[in-house]
Amino acid sequence: MGRFSESQLDEDGETGIDMSPLIDCVFILLIFFIVTTVFVEETGVEVDKPQAASAVNLEKT
């Protein structure tokens, strides 16, 4: 009974690195930065909308 399980040993009998925790950390950091990103409202052309001279309220039926 060795220190490492057979699933961690590669063909040459050397130990491998388990990538699952690294991938989990990368996804957690990615989600963190996506959620905490401040979305900057882009400035655009300022438009003066015309006001209606006459308006009629419609009755709801």
DOSELUM-704412 format. One record per residue: residue in one letter; x, y, z of N, C-alpha, C, O in turn. Coordinates in steps of 0.001 Angstrom, whole numbers. Example, Ala and Ser with C-alpha at 12.3 -4.5 7.8 and 13.67 -1.06 7.14 Angstrom:
# residues 2
['A',[13190,-5690,7800],[12300,-4500,7800],[13200,-3300,7800],[14236,-3319,8465]]
['S',[12850,-2250,7080],[13670,-1060,7140],[12900,30,7870],[13409,1138,8039]]
***
This chain:
# residues 61
['M',[856,-1159,0],[0,0,0],[908,1230,0],[1639,1476,959]]
['G',[849,1994,-1087],[1718,3151,-1216],[1066,4430,-714],[-92,4472,-299]]
['R',[1871,5445,-778],[1390,6748,-307],[366,7344,-1270],[-553,8040,-838]]
['F',[512,7085,-2542],[-381,7635,-3556],[-1258,6533,-4129],[-831,5387,-4270]]
['S',[-2461,6890,-4449],[-3330,5893,-5075],[-2885,5697,-6523],[-2153,6515,-7078]]
['E',[-3332,4620,-7109],[-2912,4323,-8467],[-3464,5315,-9473],[-2901,5463,-10558]]
['S',[-4551,5997,-9142],[-5117,6965,-10077],[-4244,8205,-10190],[-4332,8918,-11189]]
['Q',[-3397,8488,-9190],[-2519,9647,-9234],[-1176,9331,-9880],[-388,10243,-10134]]
['L',[-905,8088,-10144],[353,7707,-10770],[164,7641,-12276],[-810,7072,-12768]]
['D',[1111,8230,-13006],[1019,8144,-14458],[1773,6903,-14948],[2131,6036,-14151]]
['E',[2009,6823,-16245],[2614,5627,-16836],[4017,5355,-16288],[4415,4198,-16148]]
['D',[4762,6409,-15982],[6137,6243,-15511],[6216,5999,-14010],[7313,5842,-13472]]
['G',[5088,5963,-13328],[5092,5758,-11896],[5256,7047,-11109],[5396,7013,-9886]]
['E',[5239,8199,-11806],[5372,9485,-11125],[3992,10024,-10778],[2987,9679,-11399]]
['T',[3979,10867,-9778],[2694,11440,-9375],[2310,12578,-10309],[3167,13273,-10854]]
['G',[1012,12753,-10480],[505,13829,-11310],[-145,14900,-10453],[-387,14700,-9263]]
['I',[-418,16017,-11061],[-1062,17120,-10351],[-2551,17083,-10659],[-2956,17011,-11819]]
['D',[-3360,17132,-9608],[-4807,17147,-9782],[-5228,18561,-10163],[-5027,19498,-9390]]
['M',[-5810,18723,-11349],[-6153,20045,-11862],[-7531,20520,-11423],[-7864,21687,-11631]]
['S',[-8336,19661,-10829],[-9697,20049,-10453],[-9747,21227,-9480],[-10536,22143,-9712]]
['P',[-8960,21259,-8413],[-9012,22426,-7517],[-8583,23721,-8200],[-9130,24786,-7915]]
['L',[-7603,23632,-9102],[-7155,24822,-9818],[-8262,25359,-10711],[-8493,26567,-10752]]
['I',[-8943,24482,-11420],[-10041,24895,-12292],[-11169,25490,-11467],[-11779,26476,-11880]]
['D',[-11460,24903,-10300],[-12492,25455,-9415],[-12136,26871,-8984],[-12990,27758,-9008]]
['C',[-10892,27092,-8591],[-10460,28434,-8159],[-10550,29437,-9300],[-10951,30582,-9091]]
['V',[-10183,29019,-10495],[-10255,29920,-11645],[-11697,30318,-11916],[-11969,31492,-12169]]
['F',[-12625,29373,-11870],[-14027,29704,-12107],[-14594,30584,-10999],[-15393,31479,-11273]]
['I',[-14196,30345,-9758],[-14672,31190,-8656],[-14166,32618,-8834],[-14924,33569,-8639]]
['L',[-12898,32782,-9200],[-12366,34122,-9446],[-13052,34787,-10631],[-13340,35984,-10593]]
['L',[-13313,34023,-11673],[-14000,34567,-12842],[-15390,35066,-12471],[-15772,36172,-12852]]
['I',[-16142,34268,-11738],[-17482,34672,-11301],[-17393,35896,-10399],[-18210,36808,-10527]]
['F',[-16418,35940,-9486],[-16250,37088,-8592],[-16027,38368,-9384],[-16668,39383,-9111]]
['F',[-15131,38334,-10359],[-14836,39544,-11116],[-15988,39942,-12033],[-16194,41132,-12271]]
['I',[-16737,38981,-12550],[-17902,39317,-13369],[-18964,39994,-12522],[-19564,40980,-12952]]
['V',[-19206,39476,-11316],[-20253,40021,-10446],[-19861,41392,-9899],[-20721,42262,-9769]]
['T',[-18592,41603,-9577],[-18178,42856,-8941],[-17765,43938,-9926],[-17386,45033,-9508]]
['T',[-17827,43664,-11202],[-17455,44663,-12192],[-18447,45812,-12166],[-19659,45600,-12137]]
['V',[-17926,47025,-12176],[-18781,48211,-12227],[-19000,48534,-13699],[-18060,48805,-14447]]
['F',[-20243,48496,-14080],[-20564,48800,-15460],[-20664,50308,-15620],[-21503,50947,-14984]]
['V',[-19826,50874,-16451],[-19791,52311,-16664],[-20841,52657,-17712],[-20886,52072,-18794]]
['E',[-21683,53626,-17359],[-22694,54059,-18319],[-21997,54932,-19353],[-21394,55952,-19020]]
['E',[-22087,54524,-20588],[-21399,55261,-21630],[-22153,56543,-21942],[-23383,56581,-21987]]
['T',[-21380,57573,-22153],[-22001,58845,-22499],[-22308,58847,-23981],[-21527,58360,-24799]]
['G',[-23443,59396,-24303],[-23847,59451,-25697],[-24191,60877,-26072],[-23873,61823,-25351]]
['V',[-24826,61011,-27180],[-25254,62320,-27647],[-26489,62720,-26864],[-27442,61948,-26758]]
['E',[-26474,63934,-26311],[-27621,64401,-25551],[-28670,64923,-26531],[-28370,65753,-27389]]
['V',[-29887,64434,-26398],[-30964,64787,-27320],[-32070,65469,-26540],[-32493,64980,-25493]]
['D',[-32544,66608,-27055],[-33698,67287,-26474],[-34937,66777,-27193],[-35134,67049,-28378]]
['K',[-35768,66038,-26472],[-36976,65483,-27072],[-38049,66563,-27132],[-38220,67321,-26178]]
['P',[-38765,66637,-28234],[-39840,67643,-28324],[-41026,67250,-27446],[-41308,66065,-27264]]
['Q',[-41710,68246,-26907],[-42906,68022,-26102],[-44123,68054,-27021],[-44131,68760,-28029]]
['A',[-45141,67292,-26671],[-46367,67260,-27471],[-47151,68552,-27228],[-47296,68999,-26091]]
['A',[-47654,69144,-28320],[-48445,70374,-28203],[-49840,70051,-27688],[-50404,70800,-26890]]
['S',[-50383,68951,-28142],[-51702,68536,-27660],[-51690,67030,-27491],[-51126,66297,-28303]]
['A',[-52322,66589,-26425],[-52362,65157,-26156],[-53760,64782,-25711],[-54438,65561,-25042]]
['V',[-54188,63585,-26087],[-55510,63095,-25716],[-55311,61828,-24894],[-54625,60904,-25330]]
['N',[-55908,61782,-23710],[-55847,60577,-22887],[-56825,59553,-23432],[-57977,59880,-23717]]
['L',[-56379,58335,-23576],[-57237,57263,-24063],[-57846,56537,-22884],[-57201,56338,-21854]]
['E',[-59110,56142,-23052],[-59786,55386,-22003],[-59433,53911,-22137],[-59382,53363,-23238]]
['K',[-59193,53284,-20993],[-58925,51847,-21005],[-60250,51113,-21036],[-61162,51436,-20276]]
['T',[-60358,50139,-21900],[-61602,49353,-21984],[-61351,47925,-21609],[-62276,47112,-21619]]
***
